[in-house]
Amino acid sequence: MDDQTATIYELKKLIREFVAERGWKKYHNLKDLSIALIIEASELLDIFKWRNVEKVEKNSELMLSLKEELADVIIYALRLSDVANIDVAQAVREKIKKNAEKYPANIRYEW
């Protein structure tokens, strides 16, 4: 299973089964999953603390940490969406449409 073949449904199911096998479902409520998601996002950000981007990109150990922390963020985001009964594909399409209205493509943004 890779990005080309995996579906969001398959990933949610994989995570749901992992949680069920360990009896963790009782701990997976919207509040605690949201907290866990932010904690993992903070761990992802911590990789860059006091480092420039090039140093991270050239360091295989840091890039492995980036991969693992990003996976944790995605796992918690998918689990949160599963518990909240949010259709991720629909939510992303709706949000992209809203963002397109807010940030039209014909305007160049300089940050």
PyMOL CGO cylinders between C-alpha atoms (Angstrom):
from pymol import cmd
from pymol.cgo import CYLINDER

trace = [
    CYLINDER, 0.00, 0.00, 0.00, 1.42, 3.37, -1.05, 0.3, 1, 1, 1, 1, 1, 1,
    CYLINDER, 1.42, 3.37, -1.05, 0.11, 6.84, -1.86, 0.3, 1, 1, 1, 1, 1, 1,
    CYLINDER, 0.11, 6.84, -1.86, -0.83, 5.71, -5.37, 0.3, 1, 1, 1, 1, 1, 1,
    CYLINDER, -0.83, 5.71, -5.37, -3.03, 2.83, -4.22, 0.3, 1, 1, 1, 1, 1, 1,
    CYLINDER, -3.03, 2.83, -4.22, -4.11, 3.46, -0.63, 0.3, 1, 1, 1, 1, 1, 1,
    CYLINDER, -4.11, 3.46, -0.63, -7.49, 4.94, 0.11, 0.3, 1, 1, 1, 1, 1, 1,
    CYLINDER, -7.49, 4.94, 0.11, -8.42, 7.10, 3.08, 0.3, 1, 1, 1, 1, 1, 1,
    CYLINDER, -8.42, 7.10, 3.08, -10.95, 4.40, 4.01, 0.3, 1, 1, 1, 1, 1, 1,
    CYLINDER, -10.95, 4.40, 4.01, -8.23, 1.73, 4.08, 0.3, 1, 1, 1, 1, 1, 1,
    CYLINDER, -8.23, 1.73, 4.08, -6.00, 3.88, 6.28, 0.3, 1, 1, 1, 1, 1, 1,
    CYLINDER, -6.00, 3.88, 6.28, -8.85, 4.67, 8.68, 0.3, 1, 1, 1, 1, 1, 1,
    CYLINDER, -8.85, 4.67, 8.68, -9.70, 0.96, 8.85, 0.3, 1, 1, 1, 1, 1, 1,
    CYLINDER, -9.70, 0.96, 8.85, -6.07, 0.03, 9.53, 0.3, 1, 1, 1, 1, 1, 1,
    CYLINDER, -6.07, 0.03, 9.53, -5.88, 2.55, 12.38, 0.3, 1, 1, 1, 1, 1, 1,
    CYLINDER, -5.88, 2.55, 12.38, -9.32, 1.51, 13.73, 0.3, 1, 1, 1, 1, 1, 1,
    CYLINDER, -9.32, 1.51, 13.73, -8.20, -2.14, 13.86, 0.3, 1, 1, 1, 1, 1, 1,
    CYLINDER, -8.20, -2.14, 13.86, -4.90, -1.21, 15.53, 0.3, 1, 1, 1, 1, 1, 1,
    CYLINDER, -4.90, -1.21, 15.53, -6.81, 0.73, 18.20, 0.3, 1, 1, 1, 1, 1, 1,
    CYLINDER, -6.81, 0.73, 18.20, -9.37, -2.05, 18.71, 0.3, 1, 1, 1, 1, 1, 1,
    CYLINDER, -9.37, -2.05, 18.71, -6.69, -4.74, 19.11, 0.3, 1, 1, 1, 1, 1, 1,
    CYLINDER, -6.69, -4.74, 19.11, -5.21, -2.75, 21.99, 0.3, 1, 1, 1, 1, 1, 1,
    CYLINDER, -5.21, -2.75, 21.99, -8.47, -1.77, 23.68, 0.3, 1, 1, 1, 1, 1, 1,
    CYLINDER, -8.47, -1.77, 23.68, -7.77, 1.94, 23.24, 0.3, 1, 1, 1, 1, 1, 1,
    CYLINDER, -7.77, 1.94, 23.24, -11.17, 2.92, 21.80, 0.3, 1, 1, 1, 1, 1, 1,
    CYLINDER, -11.17, 2.92, 21.80, -12.38, 4.08, 25.23, 0.3, 1, 1, 1, 1, 1, 1,
    CYLINDER, -12.38, 4.08, 25.23, -9.61, 6.69, 25.27, 0.3, 1, 1, 1, 1, 1, 1,
    CYLINDER, -9.61, 6.69, 25.27, -10.29, 7.98, 21.77, 0.3, 1, 1, 1, 1, 1, 1,
    CYLINDER, -10.29, 7.98, 21.77, -12.68, 10.87, 22.16, 0.3, 1, 1, 1, 1, 1, 1,
    CYLINDER, -12.68, 10.87, 22.16, -12.65, 14.13, 20.24, 0.3, 1, 1, 1, 1, 1, 1,
    CYLINDER, -12.65, 14.13, 20.24, -10.90, 16.12, 22.97, 0.3, 1, 1, 1, 1, 1, 1,
    CYLINDER, -10.90, 16.12, 22.97, -8.11, 13.66, 23.67, 0.3, 1, 1, 1, 1, 1, 1,
    CYLINDER, -8.11, 13.66, 23.67, -7.49, 12.92, 20.00, 0.3, 1, 1, 1, 1, 1, 1,
    CYLINDER, -7.49, 12.92, 20.00, -7.28, 16.66, 19.32, 0.3, 1, 1, 1, 1, 1, 1,
    CYLINDER, -7.28, 16.66, 19.32, -4.76, 17.05, 22.13, 0.3, 1, 1, 1, 1, 1, 1,
    CYLINDER, -4.76, 17.05, 22.13, -2.72, 14.10, 20.87, 0.3, 1, 1, 1, 1, 1, 1,
    CYLINDER, -2.72, 14.10, 20.87, -2.75, 15.53, 17.35, 0.3, 1, 1, 1, 1, 1, 1,
    CYLINDER, -2.75, 15.53, 17.35, -1.36, 18.86, 18.55, 0.3, 1, 1, 1, 1, 1, 1,
    CYLINDER, -1.36, 18.86, 18.55, 1.30, 17.16, 20.66, 0.3, 1, 1, 1, 1, 1, 1,
    CYLINDER, 1.30, 17.16, 20.66, 2.46, 15.16, 17.65, 0.3, 1, 1, 1, 1, 1, 1,
    CYLINDER, 2.46, 15.16, 17.65, 2.43, 18.31, 15.49, 0.3, 1, 1, 1, 1, 1, 1,
    CYLINDER, 2.43, 18.31, 15.49, 4.63, 19.97, 18.13, 0.3, 1, 1, 1, 1, 1, 1,
    CYLINDER, 4.63, 19.97, 18.13, 7.05, 17.04, 17.96, 0.3, 1, 1, 1, 1, 1, 1,
    CYLINDER, 7.05, 17.04, 17.96, 7.16, 17.49, 14.19, 0.3, 1, 1, 1, 1, 1, 1,
    CYLINDER, 7.16, 17.49, 14.19, 7.94, 21.19, 14.63, 0.3, 1, 1, 1, 1, 1, 1,
    CYLINDER, 7.94, 21.19, 14.63, 10.60, 20.41, 17.23, 0.3, 1, 1, 1, 1, 1, 1,
    CYLINDER, 10.60, 20.41, 17.23, 12.73, 18.78, 14.51, 0.3, 1, 1, 1, 1, 1, 1,
    CYLINDER, 12.73, 18.78, 14.51, 13.31, 22.27, 13.07, 0.3, 1, 1, 1, 1, 1, 1,
    CYLINDER, 13.31, 22.27, 13.07, 14.05, 24.03, 16.36, 0.3, 1, 1, 1, 1, 1, 1,
    CYLINDER, 14.05, 24.03, 16.36, 17.40, 25.85, 16.13, 0.3, 1, 1, 1, 1, 1, 1,
    CYLINDER, 17.40, 25.85, 16.13, 18.09, 24.33, 12.70, 0.3, 1, 1, 1, 1, 1, 1,
    CYLINDER, 18.09, 24.33, 12.70, 17.81, 25.70, 9.21, 0.3, 1, 1, 1, 1, 1, 1,
    CYLINDER, 17.81, 25.70, 9.21, 15.75, 23.77, 6.68, 0.3, 1, 1, 1, 1, 1, 1,
    CYLINDER, 15.75, 23.77, 6.68, 18.77, 22.70, 4.64, 0.3, 1, 1, 1, 1, 1, 1,
    CYLINDER, 18.77, 22.70, 4.64, 20.36, 21.02, 7.66, 0.3, 1, 1, 1, 1, 1, 1,
    CYLINDER, 20.36, 21.02, 7.66, 17.22, 18.99, 8.25, 0.3, 1, 1, 1, 1, 1, 1,
    CYLINDER, 17.22, 18.99, 8.25, 16.88, 18.05, 4.57, 0.3, 1, 1, 1, 1, 1, 1,
    CYLINDER, 16.88, 18.05, 4.57, 20.48, 16.82, 4.39, 0.3, 1, 1, 1, 1, 1, 1,
    CYLINDER, 20.48, 16.82, 4.39, 20.37, 14.80, 7.62, 0.3, 1, 1, 1, 1, 1, 1,
    CYLINDER, 20.37, 14.80, 7.62, 18.96, 11.29, 7.14, 0.3, 1, 1, 1, 1, 1, 1,
    CYLINDER, 18.96, 11.29, 7.14, 18.29, 10.84, 10.87, 0.3, 1, 1, 1, 1, 1, 1,
    CYLINDER, 18.29, 10.84, 10.87, 16.30, 14.09, 11.04, 0.3, 1, 1, 1, 1, 1, 1,
    CYLINDER, 16.30, 14.09, 11.04, 14.41, 13.19, 7.87, 0.3, 1, 1, 1, 1, 1, 1,
    CYLINDER, 14.41, 13.19, 7.87, 13.50, 9.83, 9.41, 0.3, 1, 1, 1, 1, 1, 1,
    CYLINDER, 13.50, 9.83, 9.41, 12.20, 11.68, 12.47, 0.3, 1, 1, 1, 1, 1, 1,
    CYLINDER, 12.20, 11.68, 12.47, 10.24, 13.99, 10.16, 0.3, 1, 1, 1, 1, 1, 1,
    CYLINDER, 10.24, 13.99, 10.16, 8.68, 10.97, 8.44, 0.3, 1, 1, 1, 1, 1, 1,
    CYLINDER, 8.68, 10.97, 8.44, 7.75, 9.33, 11.75, 0.3, 1, 1, 1, 1, 1, 1,
    CYLINDER, 7.75, 9.33, 11.75, 6.31, 12.46, 13.34, 0.3, 1, 1, 1, 1, 1, 1,
    CYLINDER, 6.31, 12.46, 13.34, 4.35, 13.29, 10.19, 0.3, 1, 1, 1, 1, 1, 1,
    CYLINDER, 4.35, 13.29, 10.19, 2.95, 9.74, 10.25, 0.3, 1, 1, 1, 1, 1, 1,
    CYLINDER, 2.95, 9.74, 10.25, 1.85, 10.29, 13.87, 0.3, 1, 1, 1, 1, 1, 1,
    CYLINDER, 1.85, 10.29, 13.87, 0.10, 13.53, 12.89, 0.3, 1, 1, 1, 1, 1, 1,
    CYLINDER, 0.10, 13.53, 12.89, -1.67, 11.83, 10.00, 0.3, 1, 1, 1, 1, 1, 1,
    CYLINDER, -1.67, 11.83, 10.00, -2.66, 8.85, 12.14, 0.3, 1, 1, 1, 1, 1, 1,
    CYLINDER, -2.66, 8.85, 12.14, -4.24, 11.07, 14.79, 0.3, 1, 1, 1, 1, 1, 1,
    CYLINDER, -4.24, 11.07, 14.79, -5.92, 13.25, 12.15, 0.3, 1, 1, 1, 1, 1, 1,
    CYLINDER, -5.92, 13.25, 12.15, -7.43, 10.21, 10.47, 0.3, 1, 1, 1, 1, 1, 1,
    CYLINDER, -7.43, 10.21, 10.47, -8.47, 8.70, 13.79, 0.3, 1, 1, 1, 1, 1, 1,
    CYLINDER, -8.47, 8.70, 13.79, -10.08, 12.00, 14.83, 0.3, 1, 1, 1, 1, 1, 1,
    CYLINDER, -10.08, 12.00, 14.83, -11.96, 12.15, 11.53, 0.3, 1, 1, 1, 1, 1, 1,
    CYLINDER, -11.96, 12.15, 11.53, -13.11, 8.55, 12.00, 0.3, 1, 1, 1, 1, 1, 1,
    CYLINDER, -13.11, 8.55, 12.00, -14.39, 9.13, 15.54, 0.3, 1, 1, 1, 1, 1, 1,
    CYLINDER, -14.39, 9.13, 15.54, -16.09, 12.38, 14.44, 0.3, 1, 1, 1, 1, 1, 1,
    CYLINDER, -16.09, 12.38, 14.44, -17.61, 10.70, 11.36, 0.3, 1, 1, 1, 1, 1, 1,
    CYLINDER, -17.61, 10.70, 11.36, -15.99, 13.26, 9.06, 0.3, 1, 1, 1, 1, 1, 1,
    CYLINDER, -15.99, 13.26, 9.06, -15.56, 12.32, 5.42, 0.3, 1, 1, 1, 1, 1, 1,
    CYLINDER, -15.56, 12.32, 5.42, -11.99, 13.52, 4.89, 0.3, 1, 1, 1, 1, 1, 1,
    CYLINDER, -11.99, 13.52, 4.89, -12.15, 13.68, 1.09, 0.3, 1, 1, 1, 1, 1, 1,
    CYLINDER, -12.15, 13.68, 1.09, -15.34, 15.73, 1.21, 0.3, 1, 1, 1, 1, 1, 1,
    CYLINDER, -15.34, 15.73, 1.21, -13.97, 18.00, 3.95, 0.3, 1, 1, 1, 1, 1, 1,
    CYLINDER, -13.97, 18.00, 3.95, -10.78, 18.65, 1.96, 0.3, 1, 1, 1, 1, 1, 1,
    CYLINDER, -10.78, 18.65, 1.96, -12.69, 19.41, -1.24, 0.3, 1, 1, 1, 1, 1, 1,
    CYLINDER, -12.69, 19.41, -1.24, -14.99, 21.82, 0.61, 0.3, 1, 1, 1, 1, 1, 1,
    CYLINDER, -14.99, 21.82, 0.61, -12.07, 23.55, 2.34, 0.3, 1, 1, 1, 1, 1, 1,
    CYLINDER, -12.07, 23.55, 2.34, -10.09, 23.88, -0.91, 0.3, 1, 1, 1, 1, 1, 1,
    CYLINDER, -10.09, 23.88, -0.91, -13.14, 25.46, -2.54, 0.3, 1, 1, 1, 1, 1, 1,
    CYLINDER, -13.14, 25.46, -2.54, -13.47, 27.89, 0.37, 0.3, 1, 1, 1, 1, 1, 1,
    CYLINDER, -13.47, 27.89, 0.37, -9.74, 28.69, 0.23, 0.3, 1, 1, 1, 1, 1, 1,
    CYLINDER, -9.74, 28.69, 0.23, -9.96, 29.26, -3.54, 0.3, 1, 1, 1, 1, 1, 1,
    CYLINDER, -9.96, 29.26, -3.54, -12.59, 31.92, -2.93, 0.3, 1, 1, 1, 1, 1, 1,
    CYLINDER, -12.59, 31.92, -2.93, -10.51, 33.49, -0.19, 0.3, 1, 1, 1, 1, 1, 1,
    CYLINDER, -10.51, 33.49, -0.19, -7.24, 33.32, -2.16, 0.3, 1, 1, 1, 1, 1, 1,
    CYLINDER, -7.24, 33.32, -2.16, -8.00, 33.66, -5.90, 0.3, 1, 1, 1, 1, 1, 1,
    CYLINDER, -8.00, 33.66, -5.90, -5.40, 32.12, -8.24, 0.3, 1, 1, 1, 1, 1, 1,
    CYLINDER, -5.40, 32.12, -8.24, -5.06, 35.29, -10.34, 0.3, 1, 1, 1, 1, 1, 1,
    CYLINDER, -5.06, 35.29, -10.34, -3.49, 37.16, -7.41, 0.3, 1, 1, 1, 1, 1, 1,
    CYLINDER, -3.49, 37.16, -7.41, 0.18, 36.60, -6.58, 0.3, 1, 1, 1, 1, 1, 1,
    CYLINDER, 0.18, 36.60, -6.58, 0.87, 36.41, -2.87, 0.3, 1, 1, 1, 1, 1, 1,
    CYLINDER, 0.87, 36.41, -2.87, 4.25, 37.38, -1.47, 0.3, 1, 1, 1, 1, 1, 1,
    CYLINDER, 4.25, 37.38, -1.47, 4.86, 36.16, 2.04, 0.3, 1, 1, 1, 1, 1, 1,
]
cmd.load_cgo(trace, "trace")
